[in-house]
Amino acid sequence: MLALSERVSHLAVSATLAVKRKADELRSQGVDLVDFGIGEPDFHTPEHIKQAAYRAIKENFTKYTDAGGTRELRQAVAEKYQRDYGASFDPQCEIMITCGAKQALYNAALALFEPGDEVIVPTPYWVSYPEQIKLAGATVVYLDTREDSEFSLTTKEVERALTPRTKALILNFPNNPSGATLVPGELKRMVELARARHFYVIYDECYEQFIYDGSPLSAASFGKENVILAGSCSKTYAMTGWRIGWAVGPAQILHAMEKIQSQCTSNPTSIAQRAALEALTADQGCVSEMIAEYRHRRDVMVEGLNEISGIRCKLPKGSFFAFPNVAGLFEGPIQNSTDLARHLLEKAGVVTISGVEFGRDGFLRISYATSMDRIEEGLRRLKRLFG
Ligand SMILES: Cc1ncc(COP(=O)(O)O)c(C=O)c1O
């Protein structure tokens, strides 16, 4: 066989998918697993959203749309930012619809990054950022957030990581995997810093609505000159499989991103766009109901984790993950988070994800996007194993 490209030879397999594969294998052997590894809501997509998709099919809304999405859905995204943050964006040239936030982020990486550029990625990070940056040929600069600051980030810390080659800073708050949020004043200062020092803030707001103390926050509130937003229906409306997200940003950059998308995938699925239109424009009651349930689960999960000697877990302010410090459990053959995650899977049938996958050994990512019954069962198993 001829050689694979240099580009792909350095690409990591999505770590979270590898764990899923191992868990699926055990499940197929009949092992009863408690899955705290999940990165998606366990709720079903709300009925009114599914109905909109059925209608789209009935009405034969099944053809290509504009590569950057339908006019109506772009308009709905614009109205969302106006309503929630008082921010005005032109739906035709400052907004595009993508196959999830992941495609929005990759479009941005390809449109902006090239060899020689540095892109700052705070750790712990969502697994695709470094790989997307590398695919675009740029260099990843990791910036560790601190456990004692609840994994939040300050402008001073960002400033220290800047060099003349800094092209962008990728922010994801509420954060996957730490659950951290940003102080609004810090985000404002980071956007100002980006303007003054000529770099972009790429703000991944997939978990924008998943806030348990305070209100949702978006970089849209602080100007658009140097800011690219990546948003998504995936988590907010339990629509991960529908693949609808969006990018919002300066017209020139969005134009370049749309060109890339038009040559790679064309439009996101027409039917899913209709479903997303319903999600964004209908009453948002279903979102508040789901968030209330996640808050309750978070409280139970974190309290239970802290009852286990050797685990120390801050109360996360957002997303649906806890990121406990588990270094106190390292002994004998368990020398790092990856050993520990394997041990929990094999000895307790509990799926977790090693912090190493997110750039931070010493921690585990524990998802509470699962039922209260399973949370309680998982905690019982962990307590039995370490009790
Ligand atoms: C931080 C973060 N960004 C982006 C994504 C991708 O989301 P989407 O389904 O919208 O592509 C995920 C999904 O897990 C995520 O956790």
The ligand as an ORCA input file, in Angstrom:
! r2SCAN-3c Opt
* xyz 0 1
  C     -16.612     21.235     23.969
  C     -17.263     20.624     22.779
  N     -17.213     21.284     21.621
  C     -17.783     20.790     20.510
  C     -18.440     19.572     20.531
  C     -19.054     19.072     19.266
  O     -20.419     19.304     19.284
  P     -21.327     19.121     17.998
  O     -22.146     17.904     18.239
  O     -22.146     20.370     17.956
  O     -20.436     18.994     16.827
  C     -18.502     18.841     21.714
  C     -19.141     17.520     21.741
  O     -18.930     16.716     22.601
  C     -17.904     19.390     22.877
  O     -17.954     18.749     24.046
*
